[in-house]
Amino acid sequence: MVFAATSEDGKSQLWIRSLDSTGAQPLPGTQGGTFPFWSPDNRWVGFFADRMLKKIDTRVGQPVALAEASDGKGGAWSTKGVIVFVPATFAPLLKISSDGGSTSNAVDADVAMGTAHGFPSFLPDGEHFLFVSWGGAGRMNLRVGSLNSTASKLIGETDSNAVYSAGYLLYLRGQSLLAEPFDLKSLTATREAVPIAGRVERFLDLVVVGAFSTSATGLLAYQTGAGAEMRQLTWLDRTGKPAGTIGEPRAFFGIEFSPDRKKLAASAPDTVGNYDIWLYDIGRGLPTRFTSDPAGEYWAVWSKDGKSVIFNSTRKGHYDLYQKSADGTGTEELLYADDKDKVPTSWSPDGKFLLYFTGGGPRYDLWVLPLTPERPGAALKAKPLHETAFSEHFPRFSPDGRWVAFSSDESGRSEIYVAPFSRMTEKHQVSPDGGYMPRWRQDGKEIFFQKDDGQLMEAEVRISGEAVEIGAVRAVFPKAASASSYPYDISADGQRILAALPTQSRKAAEPITLVENWAAALKK
């Protein structure tokens, strides 16, 4: 068995244990490794680390990098020598030879399939593979694809990834592990699913992966636990010392202060797991539901006067932009829709422009939406803000609206840049060794950003007329938070940070339960 484990000092790596022994051994060179999966011959293990898909010979050797994967979300190794994997949350499902080389799409980038995919697993023929797709509305969909085609087939709804074993599909419904009979010839479920284990651990916010695994020899392993990781909105000073909390812990996706810092927009799930926008009164710590549509809402930005909020929603099958009064009155207005997934990140101080980024990964592009039509009665028309061959995202207006901070992988990894809004090609690099998710201090004299490991950084910025000078870049404190969206925001003076931090009440990991001949119990 191979698994990832984190020690008390916070360091994580992959470990391997023979089931006929009492101890586990670390796999060398796998620090930070996540989501391991086996080769069919039981010799190699694939995994994700250092923004790469890697493999390691479990008998000898060091890891070998195969492909870029900035935030890997699962892989599977076919008997035909092909690896299918997901390089990032909103990236397409890719395939690559297990010996390395170029990648290609494993399934079509079909909007109807959802905006995020993850955690493939092969069926016994080594050609067909299961994977999950998520569109933000309720449960995820379980689909089956093939190495011989980029088409895929819908199987049904699920609350997690799925694996095939002994004639059944295994997946989660809530925290119950279910087994559903599955016909390999027709690729369809044949009867109702039945529960085989309860309180099974779940991980991640969007494409959920369950803590369970099966073997071709009838073994089932699963780990019980508390479920989705809860996060507490926590004030931190410039040293990282906690200085108070807001509200109760929830599985927050991202947070965004109103301009006066009296309110907070936060995306969090309701009781059935659907993400909505909630508005928090900072002084009282009380949340008010802002959206209630069955679709998912994950990103929100405020107008300069704090009276309106623009957010995205998957109500039409992909992310479109909506607007609503911040006091909750009135109806929600569909602001802008097209065939792209849109993530709003910044509203200009003069109220005339909205910045957002689009894409399905690995490439993202920056766009701007003028919020007044070209002529009375005409529809709004978006245009590219900065067109390059690279992936760029998280654009943010400076407080005066004249400059834009954003991230780009032009150098080979994500770095923070700043450029004049009217001349984006005149960019200046801010981060010296990696960065993403920038935020400006209210006076425009600092840009905060995070590194890949969650470390919060600050960079001095001096703007004079049309010139910009980047000063010292310093670490604020080791780690602000870890989330798929903006997990932090900054007070007006830059002296306090509000971060969605994992709760510290989480107990040590529970033991892994191993069941032999697990399917025999279903025949009784």
C-alpha positions as CSV (number, residue, x, y, z in Angstrom):
1,M,0.0,0.0,0.0
2,V,1.2,3.5,-0.8
3,F,-0.1,6.6,0.9
4,A,0.7,10.2,1.7
5,A,1.3,11.2,5.3
6,T,2.1,14.4,7.2
7,S,4.3,14.3,10.2
8,E,4.0,16.6,13.3
9,D,6.4,19.1,11.8
10,G,4.1,19.6,8.9
11,K,6.3,17.8,6.3
12,S,4.5,15.4,4.0
13,Q,5.8,12.7,1.7
14,L,4.8,9.3,0.3
15,W,5.2,6.1,2.3
16,I,5.0,2.5,1.2
17,R,4.0,-0.5,3.4
18,S,4.0,-4.2,2.5
19,L,0.8,-5.7,4.0
20,D,2.8,-8.6,5.5
21,S,4.9,-6.2,7.6
22,T,4.1,-3.9,10.6
23,G,5.9,-0.8,9.4
24,A,6.0,1.7,6.5
25,Q,9.0,3.1,4.7
26,P,9.3,6.5,3.1
27,L,9.7,6.7,-0.6
28,P,12.8,8.9,-1.3
29,G,12.3,12.1,-3.2
30,T,8.6,12.2,-2.8
31,Q,8.4,15.2,-0.4
32,G,5.0,17.0,-0.9
33,G,3.7,14.1,-3.0
34,T,-0.1,13.7,-3.4
35,F,-2.6,11.4,-4.9
36,P,-0.4,8.4,-5.6
37,F,-1.5,5.6,-8.0
38,W,0.1,2.3,-9.0
39,S,1.4,0.9,-12.3
40,P,-0.3,-2.3,-13.4
41,D,2.9,-4.3,-12.7
42,N,2.9,-3.1,-9.1
43,R,6.4,-1.7,-9.5
44,W,6.0,2.0,-10.2
45,V,3.9,4.7,-8.4
46,G,2.7,7.8,-10.1
47,F,2.1,10.9,-8.0
48,F,2.1,14.8,-8.1
49,A,4.7,17.0,-6.5
50,D,6.6,20.2,-7.4
51,R,3.9,21.2,-9.9
52,M,4.7,18.0,-11.9
53,L,3.3,14.6,-12.6
54,K,6.0,12.1,-11.6
55,K,6.7,8.4,-11.3
56,I,9.0,6.5,-9.0
57,D,10.3,2.9,-9.1
58,T,9.4,1.6,-5.7
59,R,12.4,-0.8,-5.6
60,V,15.2,1.5,-6.6
61,G,15.7,5.0,-8.0
62,Q,14.5,8.6,-7.7
63,P,11.3,10.2,-9.1
64,V,11.1,10.9,-12.8
65,A,9.1,13.9,-14.0
66,L,6.7,13.2,-16.8
67,A,4.5,16.3,-17.4
68,E,3.5,19.7,-15.9
69,A,0.7,19.5,-13.3
70,S,0.4,22.7,-11.3
71,D,-2.2,21.2,-8.9
72,G,-2.7,17.6,-9.9
73,K,-6.1,16.1,-9.2
74,G,-5.6,12.3,-9.7
75,G,-4.1,9.9,-12.2
76,A,-4.5,6.3,-13.4
77,W,-2.1,3.9,-15.1
78,S,-3.4,1.6,-17.9
79,T,-2.1,-1.8,-18.8
80,K,-1.6,-0.3,-22.3
81,G,1.2,1.9,-21.0
82,V,-0.8,5.2,-20.9
83,I,-1.4,7.4,-17.9
84,V,-4.6,9.5,-17.7
85,F,-4.3,12.5,-15.3
86,V,-5.8,15.9,-14.4
87,P,-3.0,18.5,-14.1
88,A,-5.1,21.1,-12.2
89,T,-8.6,21.8,-10.8
90,F,-10.1,23.4,-13.9
91,A,-7.8,21.7,-16.4
92,P,-8.8,19.1,-19.0
93,L,-8.3,15.4,-18.6
94,L,-5.0,14.5,-20.3
95,K,-3.2,11.4,-21.3
96,I,0.5,10.6,-21.7
97,S,2.7,7.6,-22.3
98,S,4.0,6.2,-19.1
99,D,7.5,6.7,-20.6
100,G,6.9,10.4,-20.9
101,G,6.5,12.6,-24.0
102,S,3.8,15.0,-25.1
103,T,0.3,15.1,-23.6
104,S,-3.1,15.1,-25.4
105,N,-6.7,15.5,-24.4
106,A,-8.2,12.3,-23.0
107,V,-11.8,13.6,-23.3
108,D,-13.4,16.4,-25.2
109,A,-13.5,19.8,-23.5
110,D,-17.4,19.8,-23.5
111,V,-19.1,22.5,-21.5
112,A,-21.9,20.1,-20.7
113,M,-19.6,17.9,-18.9
114,G,-18.8,20.5,-16.3
115,T,-16.0,22.9,-15.4
116,A,-13.7,20.6,-13.4
117,H,-12.7,17.0,-13.8
118,G,-10.7,14.6,-11.6
119,F,-9.5,11.3,-10.2
120,P,-9.6,8.8,-13.2
121,S,-9.4,5.1,-12.6
122,F,-9.2,2.3,-15.2
123,L,-11.6,-0.5,-15.8
124,P,-10.1,-4.0,-16.1
125,D,-9.8,-3.8,-19.9
126,G,-7.1,-1.1,-19.6
127,E,-8.9,1.0,-22.2
128,H,-11.9,2.5,-20.5
129,F,-11.6,4.7,-17.5
130,L,-13.9,6.3,-15.0
131,F,-13.7,10.0,-14.0
132,V,-15.8,12.6,-12.3
133,S,-16.9,16.0,-13.7
134,W,-18.3,18.9,-11.7
135,G,-20.4,21.7,-12.8
136,G,-21.2,23.4,-9.5
137,A,-24.8,22.3,-9.2
138,G,-25.3,19.6,-6.6
139,R,-23.5,16.3,-7.0
140,M,-20.8,15.5,-9.4
141,N,-21.3,13.3,-12.5
142,L,-19.5,10.0,-13.0
143,R,-18.5,9.4,-16.6
144,V,-16.5,6.8,-18.5
145,G,-14.0,7.5,-21.3
146,S,-11.9,5.5,-23.6
147,L,-8.2,5.7,-24.8
148,N,-9.5,5.2,-28.3
149,S,-11.8,8.2,-28.3
150,T,-12.2,11.6,-26.7
151,A,-15.9,11.1,-26.3
152,S,-17.3,10.1,-22.9
153,K,-20.5,8.6,-21.5
154,L,-22.5,9.7,-18.4
155,I,-23.0,6.9,-15.9
156,G,-24.8,8.9,-13.1
157,E,-24.4,11.2,-10.1
158,T,-21.9,10.7,-7.4
159,D,-20.5,12.6,-4.4
160,S,-16.8,11.5,-5.0
161,N,-14.5,9.7,-7.3
162,A,-15.3,6.1,-8.2
163,V,-13.4,2.8,-8.7
164,Y,-14.4,-0.6,-10.1
165,S,-13.9,-3.8,-8.2
166,A,-15.4,-7.3,-8.4
167,G,-18.4,-6.3,-10.5
168,Y,-19.2,-3.1,-8.6
169,L,-18.6,0.6,-8.7
170,L,-17.5,2.0,-5.4
171,Y,-18.1,5.7,-4.6
172,L,-19.3,8.0,-1.8
173,R,-22.8,9.3,-1.2
174,G,-22.3,11.8,1.6
175,Q,-19.8,9.9,3.8
176,S,-21.2,6.4,3.1
177,L,-19.2,4.2,0.8
178,L,-21.6,2.5,-1.7
179,A,-21.2,-0.5,-4.0
180,E,-23.3,-0.5,-7.2
181,P,-23.4,-3.4,-9.6
182,F,-21.8,-2.4,-13.0
183,D,-21.9,-4.2,-16.3
184,L,-18.5,-4.0,-18.1
185,K,-20.0,-4.7,-21.5
186,S,-22.8,-2.1,-21.6
187,L,-20.9,0.3,-19.2
188,T,-24.0,0.8,-17.2
189,A,-25.1,0.4,-13.6
190,T,-27.5,-2.5,-13.3
191,R,-29.1,-2.3,-9.8
192,E,-29.4,0.0,-6.8
193,A,-26.3,0.8,-4.8
194,V,-25.9,-0.6,-1.2
195,P,-23.8,0.8,1.6
196,I,-20.7,-1.1,2.7
197,A,-19.0,1.4,5.0
198,G,-19.8,4.6,6.9
199,R,-18.1,7.8,7.9
200,V,-15.5,7.5,5.2
201,E,-13.1,10.5,4.9
202,R,-13.6,13.0,2.0
203,F,-11.0,15.5,0.7
204,L,-11.1,18.7,-1.4
205,D,-13.8,21.2,-2.0
206,L,-14.9,20.8,-5.7
207,V,-14.0,17.5,-7.1
208,V,-14.2,15.3,-4.0
209,V,-11.9,12.3,-3.5
210,G,-12.8,9.6,-1.0
211,A,-10.3,7.9,1.3
212,F,-10.9,4.4,-0.1
213,S,-9.1,2.0,-2.5
214,T,-9.5,-1.5,-3.9
215,S,-7.3,-4.2,-5.4
216,A,-8.0,-6.8,-8.1
217,T,-7.6,-9.5,-5.5
218,G,-10.6,-8.5,-3.4
219,L,-9.0,-6.1,-0.9
220,L,-10.8,-2.9,0.2
221,A,-9.1,-0.2,2.2
222,Y,-10.8,2.9,3.6
223,Q,-10.2,5.5,6.3
224,T,-12.9,7.0,8.4
225,G,-12.8,10.7,9.4
226,A,-14.7,14.0,9.9
227,G,-15.2,14.8,6.2
228,A,-14.5,18.1,4.4
229,E,-11.8,20.3,6.0
230,M,-13.3,23.1,7.9
231,R,-11.7,26.6,8.0
232,Q,-11.9,29.4,10.5
233,L,-11.9,33.0,9.4
234,T,-8.9,34.2,11.5
235,W,-7.3,37.6,11.9
236,L,-3.5,37.5,11.9
237,D,-1.0,40.2,12.6
238,R,2.1,40.8,10.5
239,T,4.0,38.1,12.4
240,G,1.3,35.5,11.7
241,K,0.0,35.6,15.3
242,P,-3.8,35.0,15.6
243,A,-5.7,38.1,16.7
244,G,-9.4,37.0,16.7
245,T,-11.8,35.1,14.6
246,I,-15.0,35.8,12.6
247,G,-18.0,33.5,12.7
248,E,-18.0,29.7,12.9
249,P,-15.7,27.3,10.9
250,R,-17.0,26.4,7.4
251,A,-15.5,24.8,4.3
252,F,-14.7,28.2,2.8
253,F,-13.7,28.5,-0.9
254,G,-12.6,32.2,-1.1
255,I,-13.2,35.5,0.7
256,E,-13.4,39.2,-0.4
257,F,-13.6,42.3,1.7
258,S,-16.0,45.1,0.9
259,P,-14.1,48.4,0.1
260,D,-14.9,49.8,3.6
261,R,-13.8,46.5,5.3
262,K,-17.1,46.3,7.1
263,K,-18.4,43.3,5.2
264,L,-17.0,40.2,3.7
265,A,-18.2,38.1,0.7
266,A,-17.4,34.4,1.2
267,S,-18.2,31.3,-0.7
268,A,-19.2,28.3,1.5
269,P,-21.4,25.2,1.1
270,D,-24.9,24.8,2.5
271,T,-26.2,21.7,4.3
272,V,-26.3,19.7,1.0
273,G,-22.8,20.8,-0.1
274,N,-23.8,23.4,-2.7
275,Y,-21.6,26.5,-2.6
276,D,-23.3,29.9,-2.3
277,I,-22.1,33.4,-1.6
278,W,-22.6,34.6,2.0
279,L,-22.1,38.1,3.3
280,Y,-20.5,38.6,6.7
281,D,-21.0,41.5,9.0
282,I,-17.3,41.9,10.2
283,G,-18.2,43.6,13.5
284,R,-20.8,40.9,14.6
285,G,-19.4,37.9,12.7
286,L,-22.8,37.0,11.4
287,P,-23.4,35.6,7.9
288,T,-26.3,36.3,5.6
289,R,-27.1,34.1,2.6
290,F,-26.6,36.2,-0.6
291,T,-27.3,33.5,-3.2
292,S,-29.5,30.5,-3.1
293,D,-29.7,29.1,-6.6
294,P,-29.1,25.3,-6.8
295,A,-26.1,26.1,-9.1
296,G,-22.7,26.9,-7.6
297,E,-21.4,30.4,-6.8
298,Y,-17.7,30.7,-5.9
299,W,-16.2,34.1,-6.8
300,A,-17.5,37.6,-5.9
301,V,-16.2,41.1,-6.2
302,W,-17.6,44.4,-4.8
303,S,-18.3,47.7,-6.4
304,K,-16.2,50.7,-5.1
305,D,-19.2,52.0,-3.1
306,G,-19.9,48.6,-1.7
307,K,-23.5,48.7,-3.0
308,S,-23.3,46.0,-5.6
309,V,-21.7,42.5,-6.0
310,I,-20.7,40.8,-9.2
311,F,-20.4,37.0,-8.9
312,N,-20.2,34.0,-11.2
313,S,-22.6,31.0,-11.3
314,T,-22.9,27.8,-13.2
315,R,-26.7,28.2,-13.8
316,K,-26.3,27.7,-17.5
317,G,-23.8,24.9,-17.3
318,H,-20.7,27.1,-17.1
319,Y,-19.6,30.2,-15.3
320,D,-21.4,33.4,-16.3
321,L,-21.5,36.8,-14.6
322,Y,-24.4,38.0,-12.4
323,Q,-24.9,41.2,-10.5
324,K,-27.0,41.9,-7.3
325,S,-27.5,44.7,-4.8
326,A,-25.3,44.1,-1.7
327,D,-28.2,44.7,0.6
328,G,-30.0,41.7,-0.8
329,T,-32.9,43.7,-2.3
330,G,-34.0,43.4,-5.9
331,T,-33.4,40.5,-8.3
332,E,-30.2,39.1,-9.6
333,E,-29.3,40.3,-13.1
334,L,-27.5,38.3,-15.7
335,L,-24.7,40.7,-16.5
336,Y,-22.7,38.8,-19.1
337,A,-22.8,35.4,-20.7
338,D,-20.8,33.6,-23.4
339,D,-19.3,30.2,-24.0
340,K,-16.3,30.6,-21.7
341,D,-16.0,30.0,-18.0
342,K,-15.4,33.4,-16.3
343,V,-13.9,34.2,-12.9
344,P,-14.4,37.8,-11.8
345,T,-11.5,39.2,-9.7
346,S,-11.6,43.0,-9.7
347,W,-14.0,45.9,-10.3
348,S,-12.4,49.2,-11.3
349,P,-12.7,52.1,-8.8
350,D,-14.6,54.2,-11.3
351,G,-17.1,51.4,-11.8
352,K,-16.5,51.2,-15.5
353,F,-14.7,47.9,-15.9
354,L,-14.6,44.4,-14.6
355,L,-11.5,42.2,-14.8
356,Y,-11.9,38.5,-15.0
357,F,-10.0,35.5,-16.4
358,T,-11.2,32.6,-18.5
359,G,-10.0,29.2,-19.5
360,G,-10.1,25.5,-18.6
361,G,-6.4,25.1,-17.9
362,P,-3.6,24.6,-18.4
363,R,-4.0,28.1,-20.1
364,Y,-6.0,31.0,-18.7
365,D,-6.5,34.4,-20.3
366,L,-7.2,37.9,-18.9
367,W,-10.3,39.7,-20.1
368,V,-12.0,43.0,-19.4
369,L,-15.7,43.7,-19.5
370,P,-16.7,47.4,-20.0
371,L,-19.8,47.8,-17.8
372,T,-21.4,50.4,-20.0
373,P,-22.6,49.4,-23.5
374,E,-21.0,50.9,-26.6
375,R,-24.4,52.4,-27.4
376,P,-27.7,52.7,-25.5
377,G,-29.6,49.4,-25.4
378,A,-26.7,47.4,-26.8
379,A,-25.4,44.3,-25.0
380,L,-22.2,44.4,-23.0
381,K,-19.1,43.3,-25.0
382,A,-16.0,41.8,-23.4
383,K,-12.5,42.0,-24.9
384,P,-9.2,40.4,-24.2
385,L,-7.1,42.4,-21.7
386,H,-3.8,40.7,-22.5
387,E,-3.4,38.1,-25.2
388,T,-0.3,35.9,-25.0
389,A,0.7,32.3,-25.5
390,F,1.0,31.9,-21.7
391,S,-1.4,31.2,-18.8
392,E,-2.4,34.4,-16.9
393,H,-4.9,34.8,-14.2
394,F,-6.0,36.7,-11.0
395,P,-5.9,40.3,-12.4
396,R,-6.5,43.0,-9.8
397,F,-6.9,46.8,-10.3
398,S,-4.6,49.1,-8.3
399,P,-6.6,51.4,-5.9
400,D,-6.4,54.2,-8.4
401,G,-7.5,51.9,-11.3
402,R,-4.4,52.8,-13.4
403,W,-2.4,49.6,-12.9
404,V,-3.2,45.9,-12.9
405,A,-1.4,43.2,-10.9
406,F,-1.7,39.6,-12.2
407,S,0.0,36.3,-12.4
408,S,1.6,34.7,-15.5
409,D,3.6,31.6,-16.2
410,E,5.7,33.2,-18.9
411,S,8.9,32.5,-17.0
412,G,8.0,28.8,-16.7
413,R,6.2,29.2,-13.3
414,S,3.6,31.5,-12.0
415,E,5.0,34.9,-11.1
416,I,3.3,38.2,-10.2
417,Y,3.6,41.1,-12.6
418,V,2.2,44.7,-12.6
419,A,1.4,46.7,-15.8
420,P,-0.5,49.8,-16.8
421,F,-4.2,49.0,-17.4
422,S,-4.0,50.8,-20.8
423,R,-0.6,49.2,-21.8
424,M,-0.5,45.6,-20.5
425,T,2.6,44.7,-22.5
426,E,4.7,47.1,-20.4
427,K,4.7,44.7,-17.5
428,H,7.2,44.6,-14.5
429,Q,7.9,41.4,-12.6
430,V,7.1,41.7,-8.9
431,S,7.8,38.2,-7.4
432,P,11.3,36.9,-7.6
433,D,10.6,33.2,-7.1
434,G,7.0,32.3,-7.7
435,G,3.7,33.9,-6.8
436,Y,-0.1,34.0,-7.4
437,M,-3.3,35.6,-6.0
438,P,-2.0,39.2,-5.7
439,R,-3.8,41.9,-3.6
440,W,-3.0,45.6,-3.3
441,R,-2.8,47.5,-0.1
442,Q,-5.4,50.3,-0.1
443,D,-2.9,53.0,-0.6
444,G,-1.2,51.1,-3.5
445,K,2.2,51.0,-1.8
446,E,2.3,47.3,-1.4
447,I,1.3,44.1,-3.3
448,F,0.7,41.0,-1.3
449,F,0.8,37.5,-2.9
450,Q,1.1,33.9,-2.0
451,K,3.8,31.4,-3.1
452,D,3.0,27.8,-4.0
453,D,3.5,26.6,-0.5
454,G,1.0,29.1,0.9
455,Q,3.7,31.5,2.2
456,L,2.4,35.1,2.3
457,M,4.7,37.7,0.7
458,E,4.7,41.5,0.4
459,A,6.4,43.7,-2.2
460,E,7.0,47.4,-2.0
461,V,5.6,49.3,-5.0
462,R,6.5,52.9,-5.8
463,I,4.4,54.5,-8.6
464,S,5.3,57.9,-10.0
465,G,3.3,59.1,-13.0
466,E,3.7,56.4,-15.7
467,A,6.7,54.7,-14.0
468,V,6.7,51.9,-11.4
469,E,9.5,50.7,-9.2
470,I,9.4,47.4,-7.3
471,G,11.2,47.6,-3.9
472,A,12.0,45.0,-1.3
473,V,10.1,41.7,-1.4
474,R,9.7,40.1,2.1
475,A,7.9,37.2,3.7
476,V,5.0,38.3,5.9
477,F,4.7,34.9,7.6
478,P,5.1,31.2,6.6
479,K,1.5,30.3,5.6
480,A,-1.7,32.2,5.2
481,A,-4.0,29.5,4.1
482,S,-4.5,26.9,1.4
483,A,-7.6,26.9,-0.8
484,S,-8.6,26.8,-4.5
485,S,-9.7,30.5,-4.5
486,Y,-8.5,33.6,-2.6
487,P,-8.0,32.3,1.0
488,Y,-7.0,35.7,2.4
489,D,-7.6,39.4,2.3
490,I,-5.9,42.5,3.7
491,S,-6.9,45.2,6.1
492,A,-6.9,48.8,4.7
493,D,-3.5,49.6,6.3
494,G,-2.0,46.3,5.5
495,Q,-1.3,45.5,9.1
496,R,-3.8,42.7,9.5
497,I,-4.6,39.7,7.4
498,L,-7.9,37.8,7.4
499,A,-7.3,34.2,6.4
500,A,-9.4,31.1,6.1
501,L,-7.3,28.7,8.2
502,P,-7.8,25.0,8.7
503,T,-9.2,24.4,12.2
504,Q,-6.7,23.1,14.7
505,S,-9.2,20.8,16.4
506,R,-8.7,18.1,13.9
507,K,-7.5,14.9,15.5
508,A,-4.7,12.6,14.4
509,A,-5.6,10.5,11.4
510,E,-7.7,7.5,12.1
511,P,-6.5,4.0,11.3
512,I,-7.0,2.6,7.8
513,T,-9.4,-0.3,7.7
514,L,-8.5,-3.3,5.5
515,V,-11.2,-5.7,4.4
516,E,-10.4,-9.0,2.6
517,N,-12.9,-10.4,0.1
518,W,-15.1,-7.4,0.7
519,A,-17.7,-8.3,-2.0
520,A,-18.6,-11.6,-0.2
521,A,-20.6,-9.7,2.3
522,L,-22.9,-8.5,-0.5
523,K,-23.9,-12.0,-1.4
524,K,-25.1,-13.0,2.0
